[in-house]
Amino acid sequence: MKRKSAAKAAAPLHPIPKDSWIEVIDGENEFDRNFRAGVLRAAGEAGFVRVRLVPEGQLHEDWKDPDFRAGPPAVIGALWDRALLRELRRAGVPCVLTGVREGEGTTRAENRAVCSTDNRAVGRMAAEYLLGPGRFRSFAFAPAGYEEWGAQSWWIRRRAEAFAATLAAAGKTPAPPLPIPSLVRGAGRIARDAFREWAEPIPKPLAIFAANDLFARQIAVLCDLAHVRVPDEIAILGVDNDETLCETAATPLSSIALETARLGREAFALAVRMLRGERLSGIVSLCPPSHVAERRSTSAAPLEDAFVARAVDWISAHAEVPMEVPDVVAACGTSRRFLERRMRTLTGRTILETIHEKRLGAVVRRLRDTDEPAGLVSDKLGFSSPAALSALFHRRFGRSMRDFRADLRRLPLEDLV
């Protein structure tokens, strides 16, 4: 977690009043759900149980009530209503904001902090991942036209700029951004034709980086309407790793996973510091992306190569059980030599490397989502020993499983209340 700080001089700290609570702006997308989970988990660990989930509109309505203006003691979340932000600032309510640009004027006010995804790192990770296999001839970003959407599109611009800059550093020039037309009823033919007109002159295979999974899902629908094969002709990569959107697409969508729950924990810690009387201003905490959750939409295996496609699918489906190379070969009904050659050609990895990548993905999910000790994770996933898993994990991520989990959760929660 990167942090830029312009904290005020130290002020005497005081216990948090017993009747204090924190308003957490609620939302419905994957970012909001995971962020909320991080806040609530941190609050539970700190013994701070008075957390109220509320939509921004409800907070705005509550603020009109004079009896409400003695509180809330603190607010966490995305606040787009500038008038409400000004009211909260005048009332001295500490706010940890997720929906503003780092360094924006409102973040420099006292009792203001920002917790944000490191959107430039997201763009860089997308480019580096898509450049990795060396099989795409062209690259593009979606959506086009976000500049006209106003202040709320700043995060899209950050991702787009970093994506383009990373491609440029590798000697690649991105194709024009993809406009995502309306997909409302009756507009399918128009959307399909516009998509075909955009895609036709671009050399294939083409990799599209979508600003989030919702845009990625819309692109998948356009490909289906235009009878474009994913990932053979066009590969799609989104952001947020929203499993509902990604797993239910006609071709399951690869996505960049964000450590959003970790960001929620950080936001809670900052809010508590301000509730205790610490004078904070200009603090910006940037949470980097975690990893690419690879699915078929960016798989290097063309669908017509049945053996490689079957191998990748079989390994993914059995990622949480022990397996060896002969198991994969037997499941595919071919020779090891043939399958190894095809896997290397089309994915850039050996069968064993693919097994390790998928199996470690299952390990990362357990480290992130559970409190299971590393030894129990090893046992449940059927590794030969905790030591073998530890060595494999360290080779892949450059750190131990304990440090990896600590980085997800390392926040100053002790003695906060």
N, C-alpha and C positions, 0 to 999 in steps of 0.2 A: 504494500500500500504506500504510494507516494504521497507526501503531505507537504504543502507549502503553508507557512504560518506567519502571521503578523500579529501575534498575541500581544495584548496590553501588558503593562507592568503587573506583577503579581498582586492580587488583592486578597484580603483575609477570606478564608473559606468558612462556610458554615454548614451545618447539617441541613439536609433537604426537609422542608416542613412535611409533617405526616400526611397532610391533606393534599399534597401535590399529585399531579398526574401529567401525563404526556399525551397530546393529541397526535395521532399518526394518520396522515392522509392516506386513505385507502384507495386501491385501484384494482383492475381486473386482469391486467396482462401479466406475463411471466415475470417481468422485472418487478412489478408491484408485489406479486405473491411472494417471491423469494426475499425481497427486501423486507417485507412485513414479517416474514418468518424469522429473519435475522434479528430484527428489533425485539420481537416478542421473546425469542430465546435468550437474548442478552438480558432483557428485563427480568425474566424468570431466574436466571443465574444470579443476578444482583439482588434478588428479593424485592424488586420494584414491580409491584403487581398492578398498579393503577395506570394502565395504558388503554386509551380509548381510540378505537378505529372509527374514522369518520371521513366521508367524502368531502372534498374541498367545498362544494356548494353548501353542505350542511354547516361547516365551520363558518362560512360567510353569513349564513342565516343566524347562527348562534351569536355571532359577534354583534348583531343588531340589538340583541337583548342587553339592556344596561346591567342586569344582574350577572351576566356572563362575563362582563369586561374585567372582573377581578381575576380572571383566568382566561385561557389555560396557562399553567406555569411554563409550558414549552410545547413547541410544535415541530414535528418531523415530517418531511415529505415534499412532494412537488406542489408548489404554490404558483399558479400562473396569474392570479388576480393581483395586479399591482396595487390597487387601492387597499385591498386587505393587507398586503405586505406593509404598506405605509402605516396602517392602523396598528398592526402588531408591533412595528418598530417604535411608534410613539408610545405605546403602552409598555415598552420594555420587555416584551415576550421573547425569550430566546427561541431562535429558529435554526434548524438544520435542514437545509434545502437540497433537493435532488433535481429540481427542474429548472435550474438557471445555469448560465455559463460561469465557469470559474473566472474570477476577477471582475465580474459584472459589478456595477456600482453598489447594488444592494448587499453584496457579500462583504463590502468593506465597512459596513455599519457595525457598531458594537452589538454583541449578542447575535451575530450571524456567522454561520459556517456552511460550507458546501461539501456534500459527499456525492461524488459523481463517478460514473464509469470513465475509465481512461479511453476516450473515444478515438484518440489518435493511435493508441496501442491496438485497438480493435481493427482499425483500417490496415495497420502494418501486418497484423497477424493474418488477416484475410489474404493480402497480397503474397506474403511469404508462403502460406499454405498452398495457394493456387499455382504459384510459380514452381513449387517443389517437384511435382512429378515430371515437369518438362514436357508435358503432352499437349498443352493448350496453345493454340496459335494466336488467340485473341482474348482480350479481357475487357470487361465493361462493368460499370456501376449502375445501380438502380436505387431510387427512382431519379429521373431527370426532373428539373423544374422545382426542386425543393426550395430554391432561393426565394421563390415567390410566396412561400407559405408563412413568412413572418418569423418572429423571434423563436418560436417553438421548434424550428428546424435546425437550430445551431448544431445539435449533436450529429445530424446527418451530414452536415458540411464537414465537420471534423473527421468523420470516418471516410468520406469521399476524398478529401484532400490527402490524408495519410495513405490511402490506398493508391492514389495516383502517383504520389511521390515515391512510394516503395517500388512501384512498377518502373517508374522512370529511372531509378537507381540501378535497376536490373536491365536497362536498355529497352524497356517495353513502353509503347504508347497505347493507352487505353482507347477503345472505340468510344463513339459518342454515348453518353448515358442513355439508359432505356427509359422512355416515358411509359408509365404504367397507366393505360387507359381505363375508363370506367368499365366495370364488369356487371353493372346492374342489368336486370332482365331486359332483354331486347337489344342489348348493346354488344352481344357476344361476337357477331359477325364483324362489326366495325372494329372491335378490339383485336380480333384475330388478324384482320387485314392490316391494321396499323402495326402490329407486332411483326408480321411477316415482312412488311416493307422495311422496318428497322433492321431486322436480323439478316435478310437475304444478302446484302453486300459484304457482310462481315465474315472473314475467313473462319472456318470451323476446324477443329472444335473450339468453341467459345466458352469461357468461364465468366459467369455473372455473379458479382458480389452485391447482395441486397442488403440494405441498411438494417433490416430486421426480418424476423421470420414471417411476419404478416406480408411484407412485400415479396419475400421469397415464395410464399404460398401462391400469391397472385401470379407470379412469373410462371410457376408450375402449371397453373390453370391455362395461361396463355400458350404455353408449349403444347399442352394437351389439345387445345382448340386448333392450333396450327399444325398438328401432327408432327411436331418436332420431338425427336428422341432425346430423352434425358437419361444418362449424361453423355450419350454418344456424340450428339451434335452440340448441345448446350448443357453445361454443368451449372448448378445453382448452389450458392452458399449464403446462408442467412446469419442472423445474430439473435441470441437469447436462449437457444436450445429449448424452445417451447415444444414439449413432446406432443401435445395435442395437435399443434399445427404441423410439426415435422413428421411424425409417425403416420399420420392419416392421409398424407398427400399420396397421389397416385404413384409417384416415385419418392420414397422417404427422403427428406431433406437434411443435408448436412448443415450444421450450425455452429457458430462460435458460442461457447458457454461462458457466461459471466459469473464472477464470484459475488453475486448480488446479496446473498445472505450475509456474507462477510461485510459488505458495505452497510447493511442494516445494523450490524453490531457496532460498527464504527460510529454511525450516526447516533445511536443510543448513548455511547460513551461520551460523545461531544455534548449532547443535550444535558446529560447528568453533570458534567463539569460546569456548564453554565448555570444549572440550577443550584449548584453549591456556591455560586458567587464568583466563579472564575470569569474574568473579563476577556472574552475571545472576540476577535474580529479578523477578517481576511484569511481564515483557515480554510484550506481546500484539501480534501482527501480524495485522491484518485485511485480507484480500484482497477487493476489490470484485468484483461480477459484471462480465463483459465486455460481453455484448450478448444480444439475443434472436435466436436462430436460428429464423427464421419458416418454418413449414411450413403445410400445408393446415388444420390443426386450429384456427388462429386467422385464417386468411385471410378478408379481408372480402368475398371473392367467393362468393356462394352457388353451390352445385353446379349448380342449375338454370340459371344464367346461363352457358351453354356457352362463349360467346365470351371472357368475362373469365377463367373458369377455365382455358380453353385458353391464354390469353395468359400468365397467371401461371405455369402449368406449363411452357410453352415457354421463357419467360425463365429460370426456375430451372434447367431442364435444359441450357441453353446459356450459363450464367453465366460459363464460363471461355473463351468465344470471343467475338470482336468481334460486335457487333450494333447495329443502329440501329432506330428506330421503324418504318420501312417493312418491315423484316424481320419484326417481330412482327405487324404488320397482315396481311402476306401469309400468315403461318403460320396466322392465325385465319380467313382467308377472308371478311373484312368490310371496311367502309370505315374509314378513319382517324378520321373525325369521330365515327362511331358508337362505335367502341371507346374513343376518348378520353373521351367522355361517360360511358360505362358504367364505365370504370376510375375516373374521378374520383368518381362517385357511390358506388361500392361499396368502393373501397379508400382513397379520400382522396388518391390520388397520380395523377400523369400516367403515361403509358406510359414516358416517359424517366426519370422519377423512380424508377419500379419497376426499370427496367434498371440504373440507377446503384446502387440499394440491393442488388440481387442480385450485381452485379459487384463491388461493394466488399466484400460478404461473402466472395467468393472471395479477394480480396486479403488480408483480415484472416486467413483461414485459412492462407495461405502465409506471411505475416509471423510468425504464431504457431508454425507447425509446421515451417518450413524455415529455413535460413540464407541463402536466396537474396537477393542485393542487390536493392534496390528497382527498379533498371533491368531486371534479369532478370525480376522479377515482372511488370513492365509488358510486356516482350516476350512472355513465355509466355502472358499473358492477352490479348494482342492489342490493348493500348491504343495510341492513335496515337503517343504519345511518353511518356517518363517524366515530362516536365514537365506534360503534360495529366493524367496519373494523380495526380501530386503535388498539383496544384491541386484536383482533385475530392476527393481524400482529405482535404485540409486543410479544405475547406468542410464536409465531413460530420462530421469528428471533432475539428476545432479544433486539430490538431497535425500535424506531419509524420510520414511513415511511419517515419523513423529514430527519432523520439521515441516513437512508439507502440510499436515493437519494443523500444526501450530500457526503457520502462516495464514491459514484460513480463519483462525479463531483468535489470534493474538490481539487482545484488547485489554486495556487496564480496567477490568471489571471489579477487581478486589477493592474493598474499602470505598466504593463509589457512594454508597448510601449509609 
